């Protein structure tokens, strides 16, 4: 699974998708990320959604889902294949293979979070944004980011361990 061509395909798809999502979100990108990780109540969501309605930002939010609904596939594939390759290169024991599921877990949490957002957007005047649904969406998002930090950290550590060592300088 850690084949270079798979890493390349998922990597290219991920980068194109990520850049495109950032460009689509434009002026609301930062506010969306804040809402994603701290919108624990219906009041939080309603305040942001209503402000986006007034400013025209809601169009950007709705539009980003065209790519974000499948974005999780690209990063789950990229980071899973990268971890597989690094686990093989470092001869990591198979008893740690469960860690290879972390990118998929974060991707599925992202998918769930997006489904919740679609529910929030599905009714007139956002009548479907009711507590505790925003809490569930935000907890999924926060857990996704926590898992992402773990597996990206593992990738960085494994990459650094493969980096060539400098020869000691004799004095």
Secondary structure, 3 states (H helix, E strand, C coil): CCCHHHHHHHHHHHHHHHHHHHHHHHHHHHHHHHHHHHCCCHHHHHHHHHHHHHHCCHHHHHHHHHHHHHHHHHHHHHHHHHHHHHHHHCCCCHHHHHHHHHHHHHHHHHHHHHHHHHHHHCCHHHCCCCCCHHHHHHHHHHHHHHHHHHHHHHHHHHHHHHCCCCCCCCC
